[in-house]
Amino acid sequence: MDALQLFLDNFADWDSFVRIWPLLWQGLQLTVLLAVVTLPIAIVVGLAIAVAYSFHHKVVNVLLLIWIDLFRSFPVLVLLILIFYGLPFLGLKLPSFAACVLALTLNNSGYYGEIFRAGIEAVPPGQREAARALGLHPLQIIFLVILPQAIARVLAPLASNSLELVKTTSIAALVALPELLRSARVAQEQTYNPTPLTAAAVIFFVLLWPFARWVAKLERDMLMRQR
Amino acid sequence: MKPLLDNFFNLQILAQYGPSVLQGFWITVAVALLTILFGVGVGLALAIVRAMRIRAADAAITLFVDIFRTLPQLVVIVFIYFGLPYADIQLSPFAATVISLGAVLAAFATEIFWAAIQAVPQGQWDAARSLGLGFFRILFLVILPQAVRIAVPLLTNRAIAITKGTALGTAVSLPELLGRAQSAMAIAANPSPLTLAAALYLLFFVPLVVASRWLEGLGPRSH
């Protein structure tokens, strides 16, 4: 029991938690804001890449594949550091929030682009041909016929990648954006106590766990269907 | 064009700081390989334990998987490096990074291997049992070879994504590729070392990403 008490005093001290809560609350709001701003932008950019790919223009497609693989290969933190600390040497100084949105968007445009692309390619060509025979406009074909089927096919990786994007917002801590993790580190150094770190981990866990469960279920179902 | 070259491709600066950045590259490679070894090994072991259906072990494994699949990698690294010393566990930046990333990969790998084991049709178990094979022989000789094949595309993608997290080691002052490039950039007041680091990351990860695209084509979907 003594060991447990010692652990609780250190890692889950209620008094320190109450003291640092306002700081964590502000951090949490910034984390949510960053996720809410970045998610739709990254999805739209990825979708645009995949739609452009679906017109099967040879040169364009080579360029799009290079874009996708380039940003899938680039660690997002390296991208963020390059944007935040590198670009000012060219006279372009972005605030940390904008730098994070840009880095996360570029990185995820590769991931979302590849996911949507794979989904579109998996729709049988007969669908496109039938839609064309009905006299639909190419954009109508892609948005009304192909995409709904494509998205249903890649729901699991889409959900999984969106969860990863939200988790990755924590790298903003490394360019001094006071989101949840950064606030917890600041609080920990002020209080000489790891309770803020425990609190941040618990907050992340409580908020993201239902989504993680859902994603795991989607991925399992997808594996089962492939058999 | 001139400021671009002077700032991002400055040969003089590159010659001066290249060797240090390159040393960081080898640390990155070491962390990446150990993370994959540790993560995939532990993940496979835990999936095998799950296949034995021991209730207490199931609960513990599910808790482990849920925690490390849900928490952001950087949160895990920061907690292990800055939090655990309060419990008198002081890990080196290298160990903290490998253990954190390895635990995250292990959580995903457990989930993937376990799903793959379940995806092998029940008939395979029944047929092997009717041939008189015991549980472990069925698992290791009949089920796992098929399950691993199902698991490979998902596992490769996950392993690559998590291995890219080696750069997060810089948050706990691991002198890996990004960390060394950043300090060289600060000293030289020039981002060329960062360009070099970016090029080395691409050199390492582009072949893996291209290979994973190829592996996916071979996956179960093509049957």
Interface residues (C-beta under 8 A of the other chain):
Chain A: F7 N10 F11 D69 L70 R72 S73 F74 P75 V76 L77 V78 I81 L82 Y85 G86 F89 L90 A118 A122 E164 K167 T168 T169 S170 I171 A173 L174 L181 R185 Q188 N193 P194 L197 T198 A200 A201 F204 F205 L208 W209 A212 R213 A216 E219 R220 L223 M224 Q226 R227
Chain B: P3 L4 N7 F8 D66 I67 R69 T70 L71 P72 Q73 L74 V75 V78 F79 F82 G83 Y86 A87 E111 I112 A115 A116 Q118 A119 V120 P121 I150 L154 A161 K164 G165 T166 A167 L168 T170 A171 L178 Q182 M185 N190 P191 L194 T195 A197 A198 Y201 L202 F205 V206 L208 V209 V210 R213 E216 G219 P220 R221
